[in-house]
Amino acid sequence: MFLFDAHLDLSMNAVEWNRDLTQDLYAIREREKNLTDKPDRGKGVVSFPEMRKGNIGICVATQIARFVKPDSKIPGWHSQAQAWAQSQAQIAWYKAMEEAGEMFQITNFEQLTAHLSLWQNAASTENLPIGYILSLEGADSLISLKNLEIAYNYGLRAIGPAHYGPGVYAYGTDSNAPLSQKGKDLLLEMDRLNMILDATHLCDTAFWEALNIYKGPVWASHNLTRAITPHNRQFSDEMIKALIERGAVIGMAFDAWMMIPGWIRGKSTPESTGLKIGHIVQHIDHICQIAGNADHVGIGSDLDGAYGKEQSPGDLDSIADLQTIAPLLASRGYADEDIEKIMWKNWVEFLRVAWAG
């Protein structure tokens, strides 16, 4: 079955982790096996061949570069200019992948439908380019709204204003504060450009303010449910209801600590907790029950988002294993039509509406 993954940090892996994603996944792991600078060295689960194997023909691919102040415990760049430069290295990599025929940038609905048709009608997907919609995770790298205009012109179509902690435009996970004036101005300019607001990572106060200010399309690329995994990173039922009212789709993330309660990062393991891909169905069910339908859930895996097999479901060896979600949903009584919606159709329908103008 075709699969649309709404959140992958591909350029971060390529530029910061120094991974050649065009290579075989197991060759990438072998090359990293003696490295210790990152906790997921030798444990990555994403490569272009594995995406093609899993029939993941379209993704939302990110730029990410956080600015942090001197007293921050969170890693990041020491000036917005440095963060901008890092984001530009990432876009240069995406453009290089386009030139190599590995990726194809999608910026409007006509391109989306043409690329979808290419994948669905191909005899083999082995050598097809992977379509990507460019998103910015955390807006810190935008020095000013002039940078936003530059980014829009090179294809940026979605922005999550916050990431972790205090941000220039909005506070994110494990922090809480109202939107800054810069954050409000950013939302107004995004609205003018008809960009997509990604509600993922917004702290509670900023979430509600953003939904009140922003009139354009809203999605949540990679978020789970607070009712199942109690943490400010997840959405409360009230937040989920508000997103549903806005026509949003919420992408299911596969970072272990988000999937089940009680996971201790750096200590828990998939083996010790029994975490499996099937645990995601609980979060899918929860949102579908609130919505009364399957129209507001998708896949936004966040795989290799600074973690690998050590913090993924135990039965997930590569991103291609996301295909097992379909039979898991079928075993829970989901109709084929609803399974297709969750695997890809909801994202496509969202973009049809968002890009209609």
C-alpha positions in Angstrom: 0.0 0.0 0.0 1.2 3.5 -0.8 2.3 5.5 2.3 2.7 9.2 2.9 5.0 10.0 5.9 4.4 13.6 7.1 7.6 14.0 9.2 11.1 13.0 8.4 14.3 14.9 9.4 16.2 13.8 6.3 18.5 16.8 5.9 19.5 16.7 9.6 20.5 13.1 9.1 22.5 13.9 6.0 24.1 17.2 7.0 24.6 16.8 10.8 24.7 13.0 11.2 26.7 12.7 8.0 24.6 9.9 6.6 24.4 9.2 2.9 20.8 8.2 2.7 21.1 7.0 -0.9 23.1 4.0 0.4 21.8 0.7 1.7 20.6 1.0 5.3 22.9 -1.7 6.6 25.9 -0.2 4.9 25.1 3.1 6.7 24.9 1.2 10.0 28.2 -0.6 9.3 30.0 2.6 8.6 28.8 4.1 11.9 29.3 1.0 14.1 32.3 2.4 15.9 31.1 6.0 16.3 29.9 7.2 19.7 29.0 10.9 19.2 25.3 10.2 18.8 23.2 7.7 20.8 21.7 6.2 17.6 25.0 5.6 15.8 24.7 2.3 13.9 21.0 2.1 14.7 19.4 4.3 12.0 16.2 3.0 10.4 15.9 5.4 7.4 17.4 5.3 3.9 16.0 6.0 0.4 16.2 2.4 -0.6 14.2 1.4 2.5 11.6 4.2 1.8 11.1 2.8 -1.7 10.9 -0.7 -0.3 8.1 0.5 2.0 6.3 2.3 -0.8 6.8 5.6 0.9 6.7 7.8 -2.2 5.8 11.1 -0.6 7.0 12.6 2.7 7.1 15.9 4.5 10.8 16.6 4.9 12.2 19.1 7.3 14.8 21.8 7.8 15.7 22.1 11.5 18.2 24.5 13.2 17.4 25.7 16.8 18.9 28.9 18.3 19.7 28.6 22.0 20.9 31.1 24.6 24.1 30.6 26.6 22.4 29.1 29.6 20.4 26.6 27.6 20.6 22.9 28.4 19.2 22.1 25.0 21.8 21.8 22.2 21.5 24.3 19.3 23.2 27.1 17.4 24.5 30.2 19.2 23.0 32.8 16.9 20.1 33.0 14.5 22.5 33.6 11.7 24.3 30.4 12.4 20.9 28.6 12.6 19.9 30.1 9.2 23.2 29.0 7.7 22.6 25.5 8.9 19.1 25.5 7.4 20.7 26.6 4.1 23.1 23.7 4.1 20.1 21.5 4.5 18.2 23.0 1.6 21.4 22.7 -0.5 21.4 19.0 0.2 17.7 18.6 -0.8 18.5 20.4 -4.1 21.5 18.1 -4.7 19.2 15.1 -4.1 16.8 16.6 -6.7 19.6 17.0 -9.2 20.6 13.4 -8.6 17.1 12.1 -9.2 16.6 10.8 -5.7 14.0 13.4 -4.6 11.3 15.6 -6.2 10.1 18.7 -4.5 6.3 19.2 -4.3 5.0 22.7 -3.8 1.4 22.6 -5.2 -1.5 20.2 -5.7 -0.8 19.6 -9.4 2.7 18.4 -8.7 1.3 16.2 -5.8 -1.2 14.4 -8.0 1.2 13.9 -10.8 3.8 12.4 -8.4 1.2 10.2 -6.8 0.2 8.9 -10.2 3.8 8.2 -11.1 4.2 6.0 -8.1 0.9 4.3 -8.3 1.2 3.4 -12.0 4.9 2.4 -12.0 5.8 -1.2 -12.7 8.7 -0.7 -10.1 9.4 2.0 -7.6 13.0 1.0 -7.2 14.4 4.0 -9.1 11.6 6.5 -8.6 12.3 9.9 -6.9 10.8 10.3 -3.5 8.4 13.3 -3.4 8.9 15.8 -0.6 7.1 18.8 0.8 9.5 21.1 2.6 8.7 22.0 6.3 10.6 23.9 8.9 10.6 22.4 12.4 11.1 25.3 14.8 11.2 28.8 13.2 14.3 30.1 15.1 16.5 30.1 11.9 14.3 32.7 10.4 16.3 35.9 11.2 13.4 38.0 10.0 10.3 37.8 7.9 12.5 38.5 4.9 14.0 35.1 5.5 10.5 33.6 5.4 9.9 35.1 2.0 13.3 33.7 0.8 12.3 30.2 2.2 8.9 30.3 0.6 10.5 31.1 -2.8 12.7 28.0 -2.5 9.7 25.8 -1.7 9.0 26.0 2.1 5.3 25.2 2.6 4.8 24.4 6.3 6.3 25.7 9.5 6.1 24.6 13.1 7.0 27.8 15.0 8.4 25.9 18.1 10.6 22.9 18.9 11.9 22.2 22.4 12.2 24.9 25.1 12.1 28.6 24.6 12.1 29.8 21.0 12.4 33.1 19.2 8.8 32.9 17.8 7.1 30.4 20.2 7.9 28.2 23.2 7.7 24.5 22.7 7.9 21.2 24.5 8.8 21.3 28.2 8.2 25.1 28.4 5.2 27.4 28.4 4.7 31.1 27.5 2.5 33.2 25.3 3.5 33.9 21.7 5.9 36.7 21.3 5.1 39.6 19.0 7.5 38.1 16.5 5.5 34.9 16.7 2.2 36.7 16.0 3.8 38.5 13.1 5.2 35.2 11.7 1.7 33.7 11.8 0.2 36.6 10.0 2.8 36.4 7.2 2.4 32.7 7.0 -1.3 33.2 6.6 -0.8 35.7 3.8 1.4 33.2 2.0 -1.2 30.4 2.6 1.4 28.2 4.3 0.6 25.3 6.6 0.9 25.8 10.4 2.3 22.7 12.0 0.9 22.7 15.6 3.4 20.0 16.7 5.7 21.0 19.6 3.7 24.2 20.4 3.4 24.6 24.2 -0.1 24.7 25.5 -0.5 28.5 25.8 1.0 29.1 22.3 -1.1 26.3 20.8 -4.4 28.0 21.8 -3.1 31.4 20.8 -1.9 30.2 17.4 -5.2 28.6 16.6 -7.0 31.8 17.5 -4.7 34.0 15.4 -4.0 31.7 12.4 -6.8 31.4 9.8 -5.0 29.2 7.3 -4.5 25.4 7.1 -3.3 23.6 10.3 -1.9 20.1 10.7 0.1 18.3 13.3 2.9 16.4 11.5 4.0 14.2 14.4 2.1 14.1 17.6 0.4 11.6 19.9 -2.3 11.6 22.6 -1.9 12.9 26.2 -4.7 10.6 27.4 -2.5 7.6 26.7 1.0 9.1 27.2 0.7 11.9 29.8 3.2 14.6 28.8 3.0 18.2 27.5 4.5 17.0 24.3 1.2 15.2 23.5 -2.2 16.6 22.7 -5.0 16.7 25.2 -8.4 15.7 24.1 -9.4 19.3 24.0 -6.5 20.1 21.6 -7.5 17.1 19.4 -11.1 18.4 19.2 -9.9 21.9 18.3 -7.7 20.4 15.5 -10.5 18.3 14.2 -12.7 21.4 14.0 -10.0 23.0 11.9 -9.9 20.0 9.5 -6.4 19.0 10.6 -4.7 15.7 10.2 -2.5 14.4 13.1 0.5 12.3 12.2 1.4 9.3 14.3 5.0 9.5 15.7 7.1 6.4 16.5 9.5 7.8 19.1 9.2 5.2 21.9 8.8 7.6 24.9 5.8 9.2 23.1 4.1 5.9 22.4 3.8 4.4 25.8 3.8 5.8 29.4 6.7 5.2 31.7 9.5 5.1 29.1 12.7 6.6 30.5 14.9 8.0 27.8 18.4 6.5 27.9 17.4 3.7 30.2 14.3 1.9 28.8 14.6 -0.3 25.8 12.1 -1.8 23.4 12.9 -5.2 24.9 12.4 -4.1 28.5 9.0 -2.4 27.7 7.7 -4.8 25.1 7.1 -1.8 22.8 5.7 -2.8 19.4 4.5 -1.0 16.3 1.0 -2.1 17.3 1.0 0.3 20.3 0.4 3.1 17.8 -3.1 1.7 17.1 -4.2 2.9 20.6 -3.4 6.5 19.7 -5.0 6.1 16.3 -8.1 4.6 17.9 -8.3 7.4 20.5 -8.3 10.2 17.8 -10.8 8.3 15.6 -13.1 7.9 18.5 -13.0 11.6 19.3 -13.6 12.5 15.6 -16.2 9.8 15.0 -14.3 8.9 11.8 -10.9 8.1 10.4 -10.5 11.4 8.6 -8.0 13.1 10.9 -5.2 10.6 11.4 -2.1 10.0 9.3 1.5 8.8 9.6 4.2 11.2 10.6 6.8 8.8 11.8 9.7 11.1 12.9 11.9 8.0 12.5 15.6 8.9 12.8 14.6 12.1 14.5 17.8 12.0 16.7 17.0 8.4 17.7 17.1 5.0 16.0 16.4 1.4 16.9 17.3 2.0 20.5 14.2 4.2 20.9 11.8 2.7 18.3 9.3 -0.2 18.5 11.1 -3.5 18.9 9.6 -5.0 15.7 10.7 -2.0 13.6 14.0 -2.7 11.8 13.5 -0.1 9.1 11.1 2.5 7.9 9.7 0.0 5.5 8.1 -1.8 8.4 5.6 1.0 8.7 3.7 -1.1 6.1 2.7 -3.5 9.0 0.4 -0.7 10.3 -2.2 -1.6 7.6 -2.8 -5.2 8.6 -2.7 -4.2 12.3 -5.5 -1.8 11.6 -7.4 -4.5 9.6 -7.1 -6.8 12.6 -8.8 -4.2 14.8 -11.7 -4.0 12.4 -10.8 -0.9 10.3 -12.3 -1.0 6.8 -10.0 -0.9 3.8 -11.2 2.6 2.9 -10.3 3.9 6.4 -6.9 2.2 6.4 -6.0 3.9 3.1 -7.1 7.2 4.6 -4.7 6.8 7.5 -1.8 5.5 5.4 -2.0 8.3 2.8 -5.3 9.7 1.6 -6.0 12.0 4.6 -2.8 13.9 3.9 -3.5 14.2 0.2 -7.1 15.4 0.9 -5.8 17.9 3.4 -3.4 19.3 0.8 -6.1 19.4 -1.8 -8.1 21.7 0.4 -5.2 23.7 1.7 -3.7 24.4 -1.8 -7.1 24.9 -3.5 -6.6 28.6 -3.7 
